[in-house]
């Protein structure tokens, strides 16, 4: 479960940094197009891997998806709060 949470967090960070607004607020430079594509693809890959890891180690996959969605929602809120402080 911890691997899934870490993959979710890093996937969400990559997805948010693929947006020009968030990239500029963190790095103070413009976002190159190739880096944007790489960040988006890596972010979605990590989100998918986190769902795979939850399903891999779960006893009941249907409840695991519910837990995964709950943790995803919490991670999104946490990331939004972190970006508000920047």
C-alpha positions as CSV (number, residue, x, y, z in Angstrom):
1,X,0.0,0.0,0.0
2,X,2.9,2.4,0.8
3,X,4.3,1.8,-2.7
4,X,1.0,2.7,-4.2
5,X,0.7,5.9,-2.1
6,X,4.2,7.0,-3.1
7,X,3.5,6.3,-6.8
8,X,0.3,8.3,-6.5
9,X,2.0,11.3,-5.0
10,X,4.8,11.4,-7.5
11,X,2.4,10.8,-10.3
12,X,0.2,13.8,-9.2
13,X,3.3,15.9,-8.8
14,X,4.5,15.1,-12.3
15,X,1.0,15.8,-13.7
16,X,0.7,19.1,-12.0
17,X,4.2,20.2,-13.0
18,X,3.2,19.4,-16.6
19,X,1.0,22.4,-16.5
20,X,2.8,25.7,-17.4
21,X,1.3,27.6,-14.5
22,X,2.5,25.2,-11.8
23,X,5.9,24.7,-13.5
24,X,6.5,28.5,-13.6
25,X,5.5,28.9,-9.9
26,X,8.0,26.2,-8.9
27,X,11.0,26.7,-11.3
28,X,10.5,30.4,-12.4
29,X,11.1,29.4,-16.1
30,X,8.9,28.4,-19.0
31,X,8.0,24.8,-19.5
32,X,9.5,23.2,-22.7
33,X,7.1,21.1,-24.7
34,X,9.2,17.9,-24.6
35,X,9.4,18.1,-20.8
36,X,5.7,18.7,-20.6
37,X,5.0,15.6,-22.7
38,X,7.4,13.6,-20.6
39,X,5.9,14.8,-17.3
40,X,2.4,13.9,-18.4
41,X,3.3,10.5,-19.7
42,X,5.3,9.7,-16.6
43,X,2.6,11.0,-14.3
44,X,-0.1,8.9,-15.9
45,X,2.2,5.9,-15.8
46,X,2.8,6.3,-12.1
47,X,-1.0,6.7,-11.4
48,X,-1.7,3.5,-13.3
49,X,1.1,1.7,-11.5
50,X,-0.3,2.8,-8.2
51,X,-3.7,1.3,-9.1
52,X,-1.9,-1.9,-10.2
53,X,0.0,-2.2,-6.9
54,X,-3.2,-1.7,-4.9
55,X,-4.9,-4.5,-6.9
56,X,-1.8,-6.7,-6.7
57,X,-1.6,-6.8,-2.9
58,X,-5.4,-6.5,-2.1
59,X,-7.5,-9.4,-0.7
60,X,-10.6,-8.0,-2.4
61,X,-9.9,-5.9,-5.5
62,X,-13.3,-4.1,-5.4
63,X,-12.6,-2.6,-1.9
64,X,-9.0,-1.9,-2.9
65,X,-10.2,0.4,-5.7
66,X,-12.4,2.3,-3.2
67,X,-9.4,2.7,-0.9
68,X,-7.3,3.8,-3.8
69,X,-9.8,6.4,-4.8
70,X,-10.0,7.7,-1.2
71,X,-6.2,8.0,-1.0
72,X,-6.1,9.6,-4.4
73,X,-8.6,12.3,-3.2
74,X,-6.6,12.9,-0.1
75,X,-3.4,13.2,-2.0
76,X,-5.0,15.7,-4.4
77,X,-6.1,17.8,-1.5
78,X,-2.7,17.6,0.1
79,X,-1.0,18.6,-3.1
80,X,-3.3,21.5,-3.6
81,X,-2.6,22.7,0.0
82,X,1.2,22.5,-0.7
83,X,0.9,24.5,-3.9
84,X,-1.2,27.2,-2.1
85,X,1.8,27.7,0.3
86,X,4.3,28.3,-2.6
